[in-house]
Amino acid sequence: MGRRRKATYSAAAHHHDHLNLFQILGYYGGIGDVELAAYMLQNANALEKIVIDPRTQLDKAIKATKDFSENNEEAARSSARLRLPPLLPQGVELVIL
């Protein structure tokens, strides 16, 4: 039996007029990550740079993603390179770590 995607909800548009840098730490490249980036790209009017960091940020003692290897990090980077550039407004820099 295939997995079903849960219903998606639209967030109310709230313009972030002073946000010029947005970072996503622990980016996995899933639909939720892309939707979050798309929301910020649409609603942060002063955005100059978006930084995508697929490296896990958890403390080693509580690290829940031990299997998040370099291959998974590269897959997340590839996802960001493929999915995010078409969403970028003119003048916004995309940085993928």
C-alpha positions in Angstrom: 0.0 0.0 0.0 1.5 3.4 -1.1 1.9 6.3 1.3 -0.5 9.1 1.0 0.5 12.7 1.3 -1.2 14.5 4.1 -3.5 17.4 3.2 -1.5 20.6 2.7 -2.6 24.0 4.1 -1.9 27.4 2.8 -0.2 29.8 5.2 -1.6 33.2 5.4 0.6 35.6 3.5 2.5 37.7 5.9 5.1 40.0 4.4 8.5 40.0 6.1 9.6 43.5 5.0 12.8 43.5 7.0 14.1 40.0 6.5 17.2 40.1 4.2 18.8 36.7 5.0 17.0 33.4 5.5 18.8 30.2 6.4 17.4 26.6 6.4 19.6 24.4 8.6 19.2 20.7 8.3 17.6 20.9 4.9 16.7 17.4 3.7 15.2 18.4 0.3 11.7 17.1 1.0 8.5 18.7 0.0 8.2 20.5 3.4 11.6 22.1 3.0 10.8 23.3 -0.5 7.4 24.7 0.6 9.1 26.6 3.4 11.7 28.1 1.1 9.0 29.0 -1.5 6.9 30.7 1.2 9.8 32.8 2.3 10.8 33.6 -1.2 7.3 34.9 -1.9 6.8 36.8 1.3 10.2 38.3 2.3 10.2 41.5 0.2 13.7 42.6 1.3 15.3 39.2 0.9 18.8 39.3 -0.5 20.1 35.8 0.3 18.8 32.4 1.1 21.2 29.8 2.6 20.5 26.1 2.4 22.5 24.0 4.8 21.9 20.2 4.6 24.4 19.4 7.4 22.7 18.3 10.5 22.9 20.9 13.3 22.1 18.6 16.3 24.5 18.1 19.2 26.3 14.7 18.9 24.8 13.6 22.2 21.2 14.0 21.0 21.9 13.4 17.3 18.8 11.7 16.0 20.0 11.5 12.4 23.1 9.4 12.6 22.4 7.8 9.2 22.3 11.3 7.5 25.5 10.6 5.6 27.4 12.6 3.1 25.4 10.9 0.4 22.2 12.1 1.9 23.7 15.6 2.3 24.6 15.6 -1.4 21.1 14.4 -2.3 19.7 17.3 -0.4 22.0 19.7 -2.2 21.0 18.3 -5.5 17.3 18.7 -4.6 18.0 22.4 -3.7 19.9 23.0 -6.9 17.1 21.5 -8.9 14.0 22.9 -7.2 14.9 26.3 -5.8 16.4 28.3 -8.7 13.1 28.5 -10.6 11.5 30.0 -7.4 14.1 32.8 -6.9 13.0 36.3 -7.4 15.5 38.5 -9.3 18.3 39.7 -7.1 18.1 37.0 -4.5 21.3 35.0 -4.0 21.0 31.2 -3.4 23.8 29.7 -1.3 24.0 25.9 -0.9 26.5 24.7 1.7 
